[in-house]
Amino acid sequence: MEVAQFLQFLYSGMTVGSAYALAALGFTIIYNTSGVINFAQGEFIMLGGMLAAVMSAAGVPLPLAIILAVIATGIVGLLMEKTVIEPAQNAQVITLLIITIGASLVLRGVVQIWLGKDTHSLPAFSGDAPIDFLGASLLPQSLWVLGVTVVIVLVLGWFFGRTLMGKAMLATSHNKLAAQLVGINTRKVLLLSFGLSALLGAAGGILVAPITYTSYDAGIMLGLKGFVAAVLGGLGGGAGAIAGGLILGIAEAMTAGYISSAYKDAVPFVLILLILFFLPQGLFGAKNSERV
């Protein structure tokens, strides 16, 4: 029973941690290409889940609703960069941080007015019947979360390692000036990074919506926890973001299971304080890790 209970908490932590990892990847991609922490990342997560849930409830077939929600969220990310970030790209970093916080509030307000304050649910992709695995129950949706996260990581690895645009993003993340000198359009790279981070956020929001439900303010905590996961991983690369998300999710689940669920949301903030005090570079610091 002890082992089964531990595995139950582990499955739960890995499921939620995968969503945190996708959010952390979004933070990492934008940080590496611009040096800016995009605090609107949480709203991309919320927007993806909300749009998919609302369209599905309106009768749109679930696969089409998911595709449309991801595309729409990606377009929002591109528009945000063109209308908000690009005009202020020469501003100080703190100014850009405030701008992203402002954009986050605007997106949340628009969704609140447009789609309301109600909580929305998204149907599970392949049913709700739990699967017994090594004595613990695992929801089919959890397998979707874990599986899609693995696929996304593999696709990103191929994109950054095999495509010209991916290599341009890598070059920009390593040295923006050198990338400009060899002819890379760093403005285009920054635009793409916002679009890509929005797509990742939307994917995370859609994957967990059947488990946790979604609402206009769901992105606040998911965004903050994604940021903690990114910092935990060192903000240096994809491996760190994935590891940070999984560690955070498992730590939350174990705290809720063995101590109290009342302390679950305190775990990320305790972790980030410990990291900032004792290991500012993160567990997989940028200097020692391969960037995304």
C-alpha positions, 0 to 999 in steps of 0.5 A: 500500500505504501508503494502504491500510494507513493506511485499515485503521488508520483503519477500526479506530480509527473502529470502536472509537472509536464504542464509546468515544463511546457510553461517553463520552455516558453519562458526559457525560449523568450529569455534566451532570445531577448533576455526578457521574462515574459510574465504573460506566459501564464495567459497563453496557457489559460487562453489555449485551455479556455478557447478549446473548452468553449469551442468544444462546448459550442459543438466544434469537434474536439480535435478541431477545437484543439487545433484552432485554440493552439493556432489562435493562441500562437497568433495572439503571441505574435500580435503581442510581440509586434504591438507591445514588445517590438516598439519597446525593444530598446527599453530597459529590461525592467520596463519590458518586464512591466510591459509583459505584466501589463499585457498579461492583465489585458489578456486576462481582462479581455477573456474575462469580459468575452468568455465570462468568469465561469469555470470551463471543462474540456472532455478527456481525449480518450475517456475517464476510466482509470488505468491500473499501473503497478498498483496505482491508478493513472488517468488516460489523460495523464498519459496524453499529458506525458506523451504529448510533452515527450513528443513536443520535446523531441520536435523542438530538439529536431527544430533547433538542431536541424532547421535553419530557423531553429539554428538562427534562434540558437545563435541568437540565444548564444550571442545576439550581436554575433548573430546580427553580424552574420546576417540573422534577422534577430527581430524575426527570431524574437517574433518567432520565439513569442509565437512558439512560446504561445504555442507551448503555453496553449498546448500545456493549457489544453492538455491539463484542462480535462484534469484541472478545468480552466477559467479566466484566472487559471493562468496566474498560478500556472504561469508563476509555477512555470516561471519557478520551474524555469528558474529551477532549471536555470533558464539555460536550456530545454533539459533544465526546463523539463527537469525543473517542471517535473521536479516542481510537480513531483514536489507539490504532489508529495507535499500534498500527499504526505503533509497537507494539500494546504501547503501545495501552492507554497512549494514553488515559492519555497523552492525559488527562495532556496534556489535564489539563495543557494544556487542562483544559476539553477540546478542546470545553470545556463553556463553548464547546460546546452541552451534550447 
